[in-house]
Amino acid sequence: MRDLELFEQYLIRLRQERYQKTHTCAVEATTPDALYDIKARACEAEQVTRILAALKVLAKDSGTFIMEFLQ
């Protein structure tokens, strides 16, 4: 279980990093083309959020995890 908690902390930091990079990119954007980069970074943060949610389900009950994510 300790390994899952460490991985959860890693994902939280990774998500925060992605949000910060998205914000920085949005603030520094000078052209409409920058919107693609902003959207890509925001999608990365959303993916990390989804993985984090799945990890929490796995930590609570592996059977539920299998039913929700592996079928």
Helices and strands as residue ranges (DSSP letters): H 2-28, H 34-60, H 62-69
